[in-house]
């Protein structure tokens, strides 16, 4: 009798039953597919790399500005090109070639027949107004704070307001030219830009002889909006300024910061003796406040002079005197880099050919030695003739100025002078330690 499939046989049949098992095997990639995948992965890597670099570049300045870590320990070196005094630059208008007679007559007839209106006058002054307004964006207020005590020993804060001109920028700072009085004995310095933004400033360096100083402001302390509005004023060539040139006074010509005035140069005095060199002095019919800081601009908007009271006398009381900026570029460059200017303390005039013909040696006739200066302490006297500095001969005041500017304070130099004896001049050598001014 055939076996029946009953409940008793079901487990045994289930154990013997097998199911079909399938395994799906992927086809191997072709070389083209492998190359495409590599290109795809490389492209994604490049895209993510560029995105990461861009994010880092955009976020890094913000992070560094917040932490102040972008300020370098050593700033970029500031370099100011020197100007050469040429004969053409010192010519007065009278030295220029005279216009031909017909042209002169035509101009005279045209001017005499034309009736000027107030609109003409306004149009003539419009470029001067625009130049002054543009330059004023580079003028700042230097706020000097001095902490003192009164008669009853109570703390007193004395403040002063001075003009400064932004003349350069480095990777980490803005450099401001101002007066030495603005930083002398200051316990704190605040700088206010033309848009009203105020920040801390520090004294970079000062020069008591020229009466100038340089103040530094960190770039991280100046926001982008203020930086975009700011104007960096260029130091021009004052050797090219001639009598009759139109100039603009900015800074504090009226005794108030951010004031301005217009005028012309009436006279240029060349080779005016100063300590350790010479300077060119311009006299102009503009307002000028020397202690607060006033700067003269040419028609290109460049600084060509700094107002000073050192060269005014009873005959020049009604005009403003300004020292040519070209003669101070070496000093300004050193101050901008935080370096002091070398100092000997000699003032004199050049020996002319006529004086040499009378038996005087070539060099600088010393007319003054500053009391307490290195030259004074060494024993150099008025009437001596400076003939050599170290091994180099000195024939002109500009040579002396250039050589002194390249010296370092604290170094030892040999100064040779010729001193008048009973019958002849004899040379004396002095070992002088260069000072700082």
C-alpha positions as CSV (number, residue, x, y, z in Angstrom):
1,X,0.0,0.0,0.0
2,X,1.5,3.2,-1.0
3,X,2.8,5.5,1.6
4,X,0.7,8.5,2.3
5,X,2.0,11.9,2.8
6,X,0.7,12.7,6.2
7,X,1.6,15.0,8.9
8,X,4.1,12.5,10.2
9,X,6.3,12.7,7.1
10,X,6.3,16.5,6.5
11,X,9.5,17.4,8.5
12,X,11.6,14.8,6.7
13,X,10.5,16.1,3.3
14,X,11.1,19.7,4.3
15,X,14.7,18.8,5.3
16,X,15.4,17.2,1.9
17,X,13.9,20.1,0.0
18,X,16.4,22.6,-1.5
19,X,15.7,26.1,-2.8
20,X,17.5,27.7,-5.8
21,X,20.1,30.3,-4.6
22,X,21.1,33.1,-7.1
23,X,24.1,35.4,-6.8
24,X,24.1,38.5,-9.1
25,X,27.6,39.2,-10.3
26,X,28.3,42.7,-11.7
27,X,30.0,43.0,-15.0
28,X,33.6,44.2,-14.7
29,X,34.2,47.9,-15.6
30,X,35.6,48.7,-18.9
31,X,38.7,51.0,-19.2
32,X,36.6,53.8,-20.4
33,X,34.2,53.5,-17.4
34,X,37.2,53.5,-15.0
35,X,38.7,56.6,-16.6
36,X,35.3,58.4,-16.5
37,X,35.0,57.6,-12.8
38,X,38.5,58.9,-12.0
39,X,37.8,62.1,-13.9
40,X,34.5,62.5,-12.1
41,X,36.1,62.0,-8.7
42,X,39.0,64.4,-9.6
43,X,36.6,67.1,-10.7
44,X,34.6,66.9,-7.5
45,X,37.9,67.1,-5.5
46,X,38.9,70.2,-7.5
47,X,35.6,71.9,-6.9
48,X,35.6,71.2,-3.2
49,X,39.2,72.3,-3.0
50,X,38.5,75.6,-4.7
51,X,35.5,76.2,-2.5
52,X,37.5,75.5,0.6
53,X,40.2,77.9,-0.5
54,X,37.7,80.6,-1.3
55,X,36.0,80.2,2.1
56,X,39.4,80.4,3.8
57,X,40.4,83.5,1.9
58,X,37.1,85.2,2.7
59,X,36.9,84.3,6.3
60,X,40.6,84.7,7.2
61,X,40.7,88.6,7.0
62,X,37.6,88.7,9.2
63,X,39.0,86.3,11.7
64,X,42.3,88.0,11.8
65,X,40.7,91.4,12.1
66,X,38.7,90.1,15.1
67,X,41.8,88.6,16.7
68,X,44.3,91.2,15.5
69,X,46.6,88.5,14.3
70,X,47.2,89.9,10.8
71,X,49.5,92.6,12.0
72,X,53.1,91.7,11.0
73,X,55.9,92.1,13.5
74,X,57.9,94.0,10.9
75,X,56.1,96.4,8.5
76,X,57.0,97.0,4.9
77,X,59.9,99.5,4.6
78,X,58.7,102.9,3.4
79,X,60.8,104.4,0.6
80,X,60.4,108.0,-0.5
81,X,62.3,108.9,-3.7
82,X,64.5,112.0,-3.5
83,X,64.2,115.0,-5.7
84,X,67.0,116.7,-7.6
85,X,67.2,120.5,-7.7
86,X,67.7,121.6,-11.3
87,X,68.2,125.0,-12.8
88,X,64.9,124.7,-14.7
89,X,63.0,124.0,-11.5
90,X,64.3,127.2,-9.9
91,X,63.6,129.5,-12.7
92,X,61.2,132.4,-12.0
93,X,58.5,133.3,-14.5
94,X,60.7,136.2,-15.7
95,X,63.4,133.6,-16.8
96,X,60.9,131.9,-19.2
97,X,60.9,132.7,-22.8
98,X,59.0,135.9,-23.6
99,X,55.9,135.4,-25.8
100,X,56.0,137.0,-29.2
101,X,54.6,140.5,-29.5
102,X,51.6,139.6,-31.7
103,X,50.4,136.9,-29.3
104,X,50.8,139.2,-26.3
105,X,48.8,141.9,-28.0
106,X,46.1,139.5,-28.9
107,X,45.8,138.2,-25.4
108,X,45.7,141.7,-24.0
109,X,43.0,142.8,-26.4
110,X,40.9,139.7,-25.7
111,X,41.1,140.2,-21.9
112,X,40.5,143.9,-22.1
113,X,37.4,143.5,-24.3
114,X,35.9,140.7,-22.2
115,X,33.6,141.5,-19.3
116,X,34.0,138.9,-16.5
117,X,31.0,137.9,-14.6
118,X,30.5,136.3,-11.2
119,X,29.9,133.0,-12.9
120,X,33.4,133.3,-14.6
121,X,34.9,134.0,-11.2
122,X,33.1,131.0,-9.7
123,X,34.3,128.7,-12.6
124,X,37.9,129.9,-12.1
125,X,37.8,128.9,-8.4
126,X,35.9,125.7,-8.9
127,X,39.0,123.5,-9.6
128,X,40.7,124.9,-6.5
129,X,37.6,124.1,-4.4
130,X,37.6,120.5,-5.8
131,X,41.3,120.1,-5.2
132,X,41.0,121.3,-1.6
133,X,37.9,119.0,-1.0
134,X,39.7,116.0,-2.4
135,X,42.9,116.7,-0.3
136,X,40.8,117.2,2.8
137,X,39.9,113.5,2.7
138,X,43.6,112.9,3.5
139,X,43.7,115.3,6.4
140,X,43.1,114.0,10.0
141,X,42.8,115.5,13.4
142,X,45.6,114.4,15.8
143,X,44.2,114.7,19.3
144,X,47.1,114.8,21.8
145,X,46.3,114.0,25.5
146,X,48.7,114.9,28.4
147,X,47.9,113.9,32.0
148,X,49.1,116.4,34.5
149,X,48.3,117.7,38.0
150,X,47.1,121.1,39.2
151,X,48.3,123.2,42.1
152,X,46.3,121.0,44.5
153,X,47.7,117.8,43.0
154,X,44.5,116.9,41.3
155,X,44.7,115.1,38.0
156,X,44.2,117.3,35.0
157,X,43.9,116.2,31.3
158,X,45.3,118.7,28.8
159,X,44.4,118.2,25.2
160,X,45.4,119.7,21.9
161,X,44.2,119.4,18.4
162,X,46.5,119.3,15.4
163,X,46.3,118.6,11.7
164,X,47.9,115.6,10.1
165,X,48.3,114.4,6.5
166,X,48.0,110.7,5.6
167,X,51.1,110.2,3.4
168,X,51.6,106.4,3.2
169,X,50.2,103.0,4.0
170,X,51.9,99.7,4.7
171,X,50.6,96.1,5.1
172,X,49.6,96.9,8.7
173,X,49.5,100.7,9.3
174,X,48.6,104.2,8.0
175,X,51.4,106.8,8.4
176,X,50.4,110.4,9.2
177,X,52.7,113.4,8.9
178,X,52.1,116.0,11.6
179,X,53.9,118.5,13.8
180,X,56.3,117.6,16.5
181,X,54.2,119.5,19.0
182,X,51.3,117.1,18.4
183,X,53.2,114.2,19.9
184,X,55.7,115.8,22.3
185,X,55.1,114.4,25.8
186,X,51.8,113.0,24.8
187,X,50.4,110.3,27.1
188,X,47.9,109.2,24.5
189,X,47.1,110.0,20.9
190,X,43.7,109.8,19.1
191,X,43.3,110.2,15.4
192,X,40.0,111.3,13.8
193,X,39.6,110.8,10.1
194,X,37.7,113.1,7.7
195,X,34.5,111.0,8.1
196,X,34.5,111.4,11.8
197,X,35.8,107.9,12.6
198,X,38.2,108.0,15.6
199,X,40.9,105.5,16.6
200,X,44.1,105.2,18.6
201,X,47.4,106.4,17.2
202,X,51.0,105.9,18.3
203,X,54.0,108.0,17.8
204,X,56.2,106.5,15.1
205,X,59.1,109.0,15.4
206,X,59.7,112.7,15.8
207,X,62.3,115.2,14.7
208,X,62.7,118.2,17.0
209,X,65.0,120.1,14.6
210,X,62.5,120.2,11.6
211,X,59.5,120.3,13.9
212,X,57.9,117.2,12.2
213,X,56.6,113.9,13.4
214,X,55.0,110.8,12.0
215,X,52.0,109.1,13.7
216,X,50.9,105.5,13.0
217,X,47.4,104.0,13.0
218,X,46.8,100.3,12.7
219,X,44.9,99.3,9.6
220,X,42.9,96.7,11.5
221,X,41.5,99.7,13.6
222,X,40.2,101.4,10.5
223,X,37.0,100.0,8.9
224,X,36.7,99.5,5.2
225,X,34.2,102.4,4.7
226,X,36.7,104.9,6.2
227,X,39.6,103.4,4.2
228,X,37.7,103.8,1.0
229,X,36.9,107.5,1.6
230,X,40.5,108.2,2.7
231,X,42.9,110.0,0.4
232,X,46.7,109.2,0.6
233,X,48.5,112.5,-0.1
234,X,51.6,112.4,-2.2
235,X,54.8,114.2,-1.3
236,X,55.6,116.4,-4.4
237,X,58.7,118.0,-5.7
238,X,59.2,121.4,-4.0
239,X,62.2,122.2,-6.2
240,X,59.8,122.8,-9.1
241,X,57.8,125.4,-7.2
242,X,58.4,128.9,-8.8
243,X,57.4,132.4,-7.9
244,X,53.8,133.1,-9.0
245,X,52.7,129.4,-8.8
246,X,49.2,129.0,-7.4
247,X,49.0,126.9,-4.2
248,X,46.4,125.5,-1.8
249,X,46.8,125.5,1.9
250,X,45.1,122.6,3.8
251,X,45.2,121.3,7.3
252,X,44.8,124.3,9.7
253,X,45.6,127.4,7.7
254,X,42.8,129.3,9.6
255,X,43.6,127.8,13.0
256,X,40.9,125.2,12.6
257,X,41.5,121.6,11.4
258,X,39.9,120.9,8.0
259,X,40.1,124.6,6.9
260,X,41.6,125.6,3.5
261,X,42.9,128.7,1.7
262,X,44.2,129.6,-1.8
263,X,47.0,131.9,-2.9
264,X,50.2,132.1,-4.8
265,X,53.9,131.9,-4.1
266,X,55.5,135.4,-3.9
267,X,59.1,134.4,-3.3
268,X,61.3,131.4,-3.1
269,X,64.5,131.5,-1.0
270,X,67.0,128.8,-1.9
271,X,69.8,127.3,0.1
272,X,68.6,128.7,3.5
273,X,71.1,127.3,6.1
274,X,69.6,124.9,8.6
275,X,71.1,122.4,11.0
276,X,73.2,119.9,9.1
277,X,72.0,121.1,5.7
278,X,70.0,123.6,3.8
279,X,66.3,124.1,2.9
280,X,64.3,125.9,0.3
281,X,61.7,128.3,1.8
282,X,58.6,129.5,0.0
283,X,56.7,132.7,1.0
284,X,53.0,132.7,0.0
285,X,50.0,134.9,0.6
286,X,47.9,132.2,2.3
287,X,46.9,131.6,5.9
288,X,49.1,129.3,7.8
289,X,49.2,128.0,11.4
290,X,52.5,126.4,12.0
291,X,51.9,124.9,15.5
292,X,48.7,123.2,14.4
293,X,50.0,122.0,11.1
294,X,49.4,123.5,7.6
295,X,50.5,121.9,4.3
296,X,50.9,123.6,1.0
297,X,49.7,121.8,-2.2
298,X,50.6,122.3,-5.8
299,X,48.0,122.1,-8.6
300,X,48.4,118.3,-8.7
301,X,47.3,118.0,-5.1
302,X,50.8,117.1,-3.9
303,X,52.3,118.3,-0.7
304,X,55.2,120.7,-1.6
305,X,55.6,122.6,1.7
306,X,55.1,122.5,5.5
307,X,54.3,125.9,7.1
308,X,56.9,127.0,9.7
309,X,57.6,130.0,11.8
310,X,61.3,129.5,11.8
311,X,62.0,131.6,8.7
312,X,59.8,134.6,9.4
313,X,61.2,138.0,10.2
314,X,60.0,141.6,10.6
315,X,59.8,141.9,6.8
316,X,57.7,138.7,6.3
317,X,55.1,139.1,9.0
318,X,52.2,139.3,6.7
319,X,53.0,136.2,4.6
320,X,53.3,132.5,5.3
321,X,56.6,130.8,5.2
322,X,56.8,127.1,4.3
323,X,59.8,124.7,4.2
324,X,60.1,122.8,0.9
325,X,59.1,119.1,1.4
326,X,61.9,117.9,-0.9
327,X,64.5,118.9,1.6
328,X,62.7,116.8,4.3
329,X,62.0,113.6,2.4
330,X,65.0,111.8,3.9
331,X,63.9,112.7,7.4
332,X,60.3,111.8,6.7
333,X,61.4,108.4,5.3
334,X,63.4,107.6,8.4
335,X,60.6,108.6,10.7
336,X,58.1,106.6,8.7
337,X,60.3,103.5,9.4
338,X,60.6,104.3,13.1
339,X,64.2,105.5,12.8
340,X,65.7,108.6,14.3
341,X,67.6,111.2,12.2
342,X,71.4,111.6,12.7
343,X,72.5,114.8,14.3
344,X,75.8,116.7,14.3
345,X,74.6,120.2,15.1
346,X,76.4,122.1,12.4
347,X,75.1,125.1,10.5
348,X,77.0,126.9,7.8
349,X,77.3,128.2,4.2
350,X,79.2,127.0,1.2
351,X,82.6,128.4,0.4
352,X,82.3,130.2,-3.0
353,X,84.9,130.3,-5.7
354,X,85.7,133.9,-4.8
355,X,86.3,132.9,-1.2
356,X,88.6,130.1,-2.4
357,X,90.5,132.6,-4.5
358,X,91.3,134.4,-1.3
359,X,92.9,131.4,0.2
360,X,90.0,129.7,2.0
361,X,89.7,125.9,1.7
362,X,86.7,124.4,-0.1
363,X,84.0,123.2,2.2
364,X,81.3,124.5,4.5
365,X,82.0,127.6,6.5
366,X,80.5,127.0,10.0
367,X,78.4,129.9,11.1
368,X,76.8,128.1,14.1
369,X,77.2,125.1,16.3
370,X,74.1,124.1,18.3
371,X,74.7,124.2,22.1
372,X,75.0,120.7,23.5
373,X,75.2,119.0,20.1
374,X,77.8,116.3,19.3
375,X,79.8,118.9,17.2
376,X,79.7,121.4,20.1
377,X,80.8,118.8,22.7
378,X,83.6,117.7,20.4
379,X,85.1,121.2,20.2
380,X,84.1,122.4,16.7
381,X,83.8,126.2,16.6
382,X,82.2,128.9,14.6
383,X,84.6,130.0,11.8
384,X,85.9,126.4,11.2
385,X,85.5,125.1,7.7
386,X,84.1,121.5,7.4
387,X,86.2,119.8,4.7
388,X,85.6,116.1,5.2
389,X,83.2,113.7,6.8
390,X,85.0,110.4,7.4
391,X,87.0,110.0,4.2
392,X,84.6,111.9,1.9
393,X,85.2,115.5,1.0
394,X,82.3,118.0,1.6
395,X,81.9,120.9,-0.9
396,X,78.2,121.7,-0.7
397,X,75.5,121.9,2.0
398,X,73.5,119.3,0.1
399,X,76.4,116.9,0.2
400,X,76.6,117.4,4.0
401,X,72.9,116.9,4.3
402,X,72.9,113.7,2.3
403,X,75.8,112.3,4.1
404,X,74.4,113.0,7.6
405,X,71.0,111.5,6.7
406,X,72.8,108.2,5.9
407,X,74.5,108.1,9.2
408,X,73.2,106.1,12.2
409,X,72.8,107.6,15.6
410,X,75.4,106.2,18.0
411,X,78.1,105.6,15.4
412,X,81.6,107.2,15.5
413,X,82.6,109.4,12.7
414,X,85.6,111.5,11.8
415,X,85.0,115.2,11.1
416,X,87.8,117.1,9.6
417,X,87.8,120.9,9.8
418,X,90.2,123.6,8.7
419,X,90.9,126.2,11.3
420,X,92.4,129.6,10.7
421,X,95.9,130.0,12.2
422,X,98.2,133.0,12.4
423,X,99.3,132.5,8.8
424,X,97.3,129.7,7.3
425,X,94.6,127.2,7.8
426,X,95.5,123.9,9.4
427,X,93.4,120.7,9.5
428,X,92.0,119.2,12.7
429,X,90.3,115.9,13.1
430,X,87.5,115.2,15.6
431,X,86.0,111.9,16.6
432,X,82.3,112.5,17.1
433,X,79.6,110.2,18.2
434,X,76.6,110.8,16.0
435,X,73.5,112.0,18.0
436,X,69.8,111.7,17.3
437,X,67.5,114.6,16.9
